[in-house]
Amino acid sequence: MSAALLPLNSCLDFQGYEQTPKLTTEVEDWRDEVIYQVLVDRFANGDNANDYRVQLGAPARYHGGDWQGLEDKLPYLQALGVTTLWISPVVKNVETDANVDGYHGYWAQDFTELNPHFGDLVALRRLVDAAHERDMLVIIDIVANHVGQLFYYDINLNGHPDEQIQGNGVDSPVMYINEYDPDFDPRGIQSFTSLGEAGPAPIIFGNDPATNHMPPNPEVFRNPAIYNRKGRTLNFDEEDQLLHGDFPGGLKDVDTSRCDVKQAFVDVYARIIEQTNADGFRIDTIKHVEHEFWRYFSQRVRQRLAEQGKHNFFMFGEAFDGRDDLVGSFTQKLEPDPSELDCAAGGPALTGDQLDSAFYFPQYFQAVRDVFQQAQSTDRIQALWEQRTTNWGTEPAEGGVGVAPSDIPVNFLDNHDVPRFLYGVQELSLEVQRKLLRNGLVFLYTAPGVPCLYYGTEQELRGGNDPANREDLWDTGYDQSGGTFQWIARLAKIRRAYASLRRGDVAVTWASARTGDEEDAGLFAFERTGGTNKNSYSLVVLNSNQVHASHTGFEGATMPVGAPPGLVLEDVLSGDSYTVAGDGTVDITVEAMSAAILVPASDIVSLN
């Protein structure tokens, strides 16, 4: 059965999926969601018919997971408290390069076809429908920065992809040249022969159906002029290389400043939503693309889908960077630029809006790594959070999800691009590892924004860098009885039960610069107020110290809170109670690597 993103042939049996689905809005407020990142190839194998080129013993090859397997395991995810699935890219990829497969989905070759390793259009539609029937959402990963290694630069003009060594190291420097992946040249990759340079190197698309090194689709991507053609990025801190260089490994950088490229990406990706009724995009490598592209893309996608009934469509981007100003810049409103070619003709005027949110990498580095793994001072979390109101957009995007980007960062402990949380603390005892992980999970599920759980965290997977962090989940047996699985499921219920933990305004009530044996070392506390009810209240207190209990006090000072004096607060994790003192303070002691989530005792609800 073809996976093409084309009208289905009604002469065949497509199980009731002959018609393009009606687009619907399935979400009220994205802050209510719990996202689960799925690497489709490694989650569940539900259809052996699409198992080809599978090599289970090789971490960098296809392993057989598919959309059918994910649909089959929706009850498992629902038991975990997941409400939204983020699935890896769905379009057809280059099959393999140098014995590494495109199982992850980031090597696009054909934007008009689905990846047949994962299933066909019916399988993808059925997954989205099955999720919606369970009040779950689906986010699809997309890439607009690059395509797979689809062509080589014919530097020596012989019509063949070569590797060569030039120079003798005496009269001229020794250079290694790979025509698939040559080093960056700001002029564009140049051709040369023994007589010298001969102008820009032509590019030649592959023609190998076995590995799917084929000319790309749609047709616009076959035009050599739509690629920047400057070669491999060597220095990501240099703007020309950041925006215009190929990704190391030969992923070819697209010139996203062109109108035809902007329009093509809107069309191919909006069409996927029109054919599946999925609910959002996670967008790869946004810092390698001009802000003006995201302005155009996000607004045109919102407009096109809204006309068909799809509103609150969530778009968040990934900038793998610890600089909060850079990450947040993709959610800021852009000032008009008279010189910008905005390609707006034929559609509504564009505003300054960009993306709804971003993957919160600064928090990963400064809180998850520094504090919850390495027990550094918690005042760095407060400093980071305070930057969001300056670095991130503070007004909702027009036609977006109705929440200011600064209020809806996408939070995570780890993902497919960094080592798993447990790998980072592997030198510690198993008991300590689990305490650290579960404490980090409390932070993840209570911090402002949307929690995003990487698949397998619930099974305590502990792989290192890619591809070791992309394990096969089926090896765990999808066990639901483990302590960490149950802990995550409990946190999801707590988050769902108390609106302030999802939508409430946040204020830090205690942060410590101390990391040793001081009485408050490792303490971090914040309160959240409001949500669906303006009187909703919660207070979260975390101790990241790995040695001793700490409390919310230092040298006689105790923690002031916004709750009224006399209010009784109950910890939903332990059942312990605390009363707000007459001076509006609370003194709470928390054991090492532990947390308390306090709500008014009068608001306590059963989590069964």
Disulfide bonds with the S-S distance in Angstrom:
Cys259-Cys343 1.95
